[in-house]
Amino acid sequence: MMNFSYPVRRSRATAALMAALAMSLLPLTLSAGEIKQFNIKSQPLLVALGEFARQSDRQILFSTETVAAKETTGISGSLDAEAALRMLLKGTGLTYRITEENTILVEARYPNDRKAGNGRQDVKFLLARAEMPAEYAVADEETPTTEEKVAAGELEVFGERILTRNRAATVEPVLVYESGYFERFEPLTLNDMLKRVPGVYFDTLFNLPQNAVGGNIADTGSTLPRFRNLDTQLSQILINGRRIAGIDFGSGSEAFLATIPAEAVQEIRVIRSPSAAIDSAGVGMTLDVVLKDGSNYSDSSWRLGGAYVDGELEGVGSVNVRGSAERYNYSLSATSQNRTGTGRSVSDSTSVRLLTLPTVTSTTETSSQALTLSSQRDADRSVIGNFAFSAGSRGRFNLEGKYVETGRTAATDQSGIRDSVVTQAFSDGSTAVSASQQAIFGRTATRRESSNYGLALAYDHDFGAVQWSTLGGYDRTDLETTTVTSTRAASGEIYVANIAAADGKGERYQFNNHLLWSPRERHSLHLGLDWQRTMDSNPNSIISNPAPGVPGTPGFFSNDTQTVKRSDLFAVYEWQVSDTLSAQAGARYERARYASRAAPVVAYVGFTEDDFQFDPEVLSQDRRTDFSATVSGLNPSVHLRWSIAPDHDLRLSVARTVRRPTIDELDPEVLVVISAEPSFFSEVGFGNPQLKNEEALGVDLGYDWRFRDGIIGLNVFHRRIENLIELAEFGVITSQQFTGLRPELAAEVQRLAQFLAAMDPPQPLQLLGPINSAKTTKVEGVELDMSFPLAFISDAAHLYMNATYSQQRRAAEPSIESSAVNLAYDHQFQSIGLTYGASFNWVTRDKDHSEIPGILEFNRVRELQPNVEMFLEKKLGRSLLVRATVENLFDAEEEQVIDQQLTGFVNNTSHQVRLTESDPRFLLTFRGRF
């Protein structure tokens, strides 16, 4: 944002301004005995202060930069001016004092803060008069223009340092990380910013395709984060308070998060425990990403940059344009960027497979050493815009739109040696031993195209004691993916090959209608109806074994259409018990109705359709069945906020949150996977329409201490999750087990089981379906975040840190632990316009455990060396800044130890150690304003 001063002018406004700047620092008081009627809605603080000036008939001084991007929950009732102003500034980090001319001066809590609690230095003030329109609290007509200030050398365009995160002015625990907080890390995308938020875990923290070993290329920078050591499905990410179309089928939303440019983000709101006013799906946490609109930009700006990674050059460019007039403002952000990731992995693994048959017991011991080289290239494009305009004195429209797309190519090449020893013990007592060695070469190549676009129109109206807002929106995500996988011996013989293709389309229609009623002083009631309809279409296909001269087998094909209709009602009551204590209680009723129209799906592995012929009428893609189910629940929440002393806040929250079952878990239609290889299982999976929500009771207790240019926050949390949805094995499948399973389909599955049992050797058929387990999962943890100046170096040197530790426990299973640390330091020399700094991310230890009873047990321990980054930034004049950054400076290594055991007809135990590293990434960036 901007720091500026004014040229000396002979005017009453200048005299008042100079008097305010020269006054005593001791606060005076407002007229305590004068009671006035106040009615100021929840809105940007900039607008609210102008409204306060009008309603109190007082003159007020403040800086637009100091109050920018801050919100107030509003006030309503008959109050004296001092009490009203304290309530209006509650939770913003701002304070006030009274000049000798009885003018109110709103300022940062500490004189050298650049933003309330965020370190805006050398603050100057603008004069706002009570008689001015409430929507435009600006200086009088003699205030110099921006051009005049630039010409006079008084406008500093760069150098803003957001030193700490904020607390939102809410009773529920919400942390606010403004975009300026992340600037020292030079983020390109939203995911680059999310990596710095406490409680958020990514499977890869440096520039490397995830899970490179083994031929599984995941999405660098686009994997959905995990919150507090919980699965991604147990938390949620919102954009402007709304879910993203396509999240129900996964990858579309992941690509969107990696594509959204950092320049378009106003702030990230970490909602540790939700109120009933938002979707209750945030069992771990909810992150709400607020995009900038025209009122959030200080000026139009641009960025150009380039990066060098392992011999590859990539570029990024963005432009952000804003404009405003008396009744409207607008913004447009356009970004084009390329991202490259490279990595190397070394893997050592051993496995023992035991196969027991009536005539022979076979033991196979295998050891492998493999080197994997991986690369990934992304090309992202995005346009995000906003247009807001006033409708009379009390109404306001806001139109927002976005379009983001990404194209991705990724490849993994693996080479190595596999040694095998097979020992057979026959029923007659004889044995046989054989050994072999193979050179294995494998390659996986993936191409993905995804796009997301949407429009939303909102209208807000102030009726005095009642504020009404309504929103309608449409969002769509399209995804196309093709993956080619092959494994060869040194001779060129193909062992395994397949081509997989998937097209996905997700659409979401949304309507919100909210009412905020403040009937009495210190009391408010928030009522709302949220409705949405989501439609997903997922055509998929796999062609197996397309070897030269051998026709490919269409082993898998599906074309599902799925619809989810949500209708949610909520009520939230808030009471400000005193100046230091606030309470909130609410409940949200959620009702989801699922519907699908799909045919059974069959995937063949190891042999062709001729080995077992399903009845084509039963499995025909034209033979679709309709399915529907309804899941509902009531989720209450209670929150307390207590200011135990000035600058010391304590929050306690209790809320019930849920994970709703996916439509694939509910739909009784089946997925059949057939294998003739003894190392694989033939299995049939089917849904269960009787599933209930996974319910979690969560408790959060947080403490904040804010001091000069710094903050320390400590939070402990507990989650108890019931009705876990887990896979279970069934002995026999019948049409009576689950409503909706066609009798003729159940008969076909039984015929398949008989066919496999008659093979030599006989093959089992696993029947798997989801159930609500009686098990309970408990998750506990602690989060620490702090930032403060290092006075022994300089007041302009700051240290930032957040750390998270969590533990997940389930009965009769090993505990799962995760811990992560983010640490950063920067030092600014304002006199020469130079800033330098360093940071690192460190997932110190990350443990995963999962199992399917009687079938599979999986354990992983992951350790990552610190990912060190350094930067040097220099201002060039008043409108240009250049920055050099190096990421992953010391080639951080990741070690994973993976143990897996398959049980049942084939017993297979494996142990694998992976050591992975990637190359440093060098960036040079130019930023400017116009």
Buried (B, 14 or more C-beta within 10 A) or exposed (E): BBBBBBEEEEEEBBEBBEEBEEBEEEEBEBBEEEBBEBBBBBBBBBBBBBBBBBBBEBBBBBBBBBBBBBBBBBBBBEBBBBBBBBBBBBBBBBBBBBBEEEBBBBBBBBEBBBBBBBBBBEBBBBBBBBEBBBBEBBBBEEBBEEEEBBEEEBBBBBBBBBBBBBBBBBBBBBBBBBBBBBBBBBBBBBBBBBBBBBBBBBBBBBBBBBBBBBBBBBBBBBBBBBBBBBBBBBBBBBBBBBBBBBBBBBBBBBBBBBBBBBBBBBBBBBBBBBBBBBBBBBBBBBBBBBBBBBBBBBBBBBBBBBBBBBEBEBEBBBBBBBEBEEEBBBBBBBBBBBBBBBBBBBBBBBBBBBBEEEEBBBBBBBBBEBEBBBBBBBBBBBBBBBBBBBEEEEEBBBBBBBBBBBBBBBBBBBBBEBBBEBBBBEEEEEEEEEEEEBEBBBBBBBBBBBBBBBBBBBBBBBEEBBBBBBBBBBBBBBBBBBBBBBBBEEEEEBBBBBBBBBBBBBBBBBEBBBBBBBEEBBBBBBBBBBBBBBBBBBBBBBBBBBEEEEEBBBBBBBBBBBBBBBBBBBBBBBBBEEEBBBBBBBBBBBBBBBBBBBBBBBBBBBBBEEEBEBEEEBBEEEBBBEBBBEBBBEBEBBBBBBBEEEBEBBBBBBBBBBBBBBBBBBBBBBBBBBBBEBEBBBBBBBBBBBBBBBBBBBBBBBBBBBBBBBBBBBBEBBBBBBBBBBBBBBEEBEBEBBEBBBEEBBBBBBEBBEBBEEEEEEBBBBBBBBBBBEBEBBBBBBBBBBBBBEEEEEBBBBBBBBBBBBBBBBEEBEEBBBBBBBBBBBBBEBEEBEBBBBBBBBBBBBBBBBBBEEBBBBBBBBBBBBBBBBBEBBBEEBBBBBBBBBBBBEBBBBEBBBBBBBBEBBBBBBBBBBBBBBBBBBBEBBBBBE
